[in-house]
Amino acid sequence: MILSIWLNRITGKAVRKTLSALEGKSPEIYFHDFYGAVDVSPRNLVIWYIFKTDSDLSHAKDSGFCNEIENLTAGNLIACGYPEDAFDADENGRKVSVCFASQEDVDRKADGDYRLYFQ
């Protein structure tokens, strides 16, 4: 329990640093969230960045912006004290994941319910 609290604090700080560094860049991140059974393994962390439209998401992927966000997030996590080995896949292929979607897709597939969409 204490481990998950500590890792969640690190993650929150790292994500805030990432969002701050991306301020003013386009396309804008509309929503973000993170979750995972990090008390079982720090590799179980999943971070989501949601763009407003499908077009924004497509542009972010095509331009390399999603890769930039992923690298910045990983760097900030490590700089804030997240275990570096959590980014290397274990024997089951688990590692920290940074994921992207659009609000339009969340609305379409889960009627705007993030928890349902993230499952």
C-alpha positions in Angstrom: 0.0 0.0 0.0 2.7 2.4 0.9 4.6 1.6 -2.3 1.5 2.4 -4.4 1.0 5.7 -2.6 4.6 6.6 -3.2 4.6 5.6 -6.9 1.3 7.4 -7.5 2.8 10.6 -6.1 5.8 10.2 -8.3 3.5 9.6 -11.3 1.3 12.6 -10.6 4.3 14.9 -10.3 5.9 13.5 -13.5 2.7 13.9 -15.5 2.3 17.5 -14.2 5.9 18.2 -15.3 5.1 16.7 -18.7 2.0 18.7 -19.2 3.8 21.8 -18.2 6.5 21.2 -20.7 3.9 20.7 -23.4 2.0 23.9 -22.6 1.3 25.8 -25.8 2.1 22.9 -28.1 -0.4 21.6 -30.5 -2.5 19.6 -30.6 -3.5 20.2 -27.0 -4.0 17.4 -24.5 -7.7 17.5 -23.5 -7.6 15.0 -20.6 -5.1 12.7 -18.9 -5.3 9.9 -16.3 -3.1 7.1 -14.9 -3.8 3.9 -13.0 -2.4 0.5 -12.4 -1.6 -2.2 -9.9 1.7 -0.6 -9.1 1.7 -2.2 -5.7 2.0 -5.6 -7.5 4.7 -4.2 -9.9 5.7 -0.7 -10.9 5.5 -2.1 -14.5 1.7 -2.1 -14.2 1.4 1.7 -14.6 -0.7 2.9 -17.5 -0.8 6.6 -18.4 -3.4 8.0 -20.8 -3.3 11.2 -22.8 -6.5 12.1 -24.5 -6.7 14.5 -27.4 -10.0 16.3 -28.2 -10.6 15.0 -31.7 -9.7 12.0 -33.9 -8.0 14.5 -36.2 -5.9 15.8 -33.3 -4.8 12.3 -32.3 -4.0 11.4 -35.9 -1.9 14.6 -36.3 -0.1 13.9 -33.0 0.8 10.4 -34.1 1.8 11.4 -37.7 4.0 14.3 -36.5 5.9 12.3 -33.8 4.2 14.3 -31.0 3.0 11.2 -29.3 6.5 9.8 -29.3 7.7 13.1 -27.8 5.1 12.9 -25.1 6.0 9.3 -24.4 9.7 10.0 -24.1 9.1 13.1 -22.0 6.8 11.2 -19.7 9.3 8.4 -19.2 12.1 10.8 -18.6 10.1 12.8 -16.0 9.0 9.6 -14.3 12.6 8.5 -13.9 13.8 11.9 -12.9 11.1 12.0 -10.2 12.2 8.6 -8.8 10.1 6.0 -10.6 12.0 2.7 -10.9 13.9 2.8 -14.2 13.6 -1.0 -14.8 9.8 -0.6 -14.9 10.3 0.6 -18.5 11.9 -2.7 -19.6 9.4 -5.5 -20.3 9.4 -8.4 -17.9 9.1 -12.1 -18.9 5.3 -11.5 -19.4 5.9 -8.4 -21.6 4.6 -6.0 -18.9 6.1 -2.5 -18.7 5.0 1.0 -18.1 2.6 2.1 -20.9 1.8 5.5 -22.2 -1.3 5.4 -24.3 -3.2 7.9 -26.5 -6.8 8.3 -27.6 -9.3 11.0 -28.6 -12.3 12.2 -26.7 -14.3 11.5 -29.8 -13.3 7.8 -29.5 -14.1 7.7 -25.8 -17.5 9.1 -26.5 -18.1 6.8 -29.4 -17.0 3.5 -27.7 -17.9 4.2 -24.0 -20.4 7.1 -24.0 -17.7 9.3 -22.5 -17.0 6.9 -19.6 -13.2 6.9 -19.2 -13.1 3.9 -16.8 -15.1 1.8 -19.2 -13.0 3.0 -22.2 -9.7 2.2 -20.4 -10.7 -1.4 -19.6 
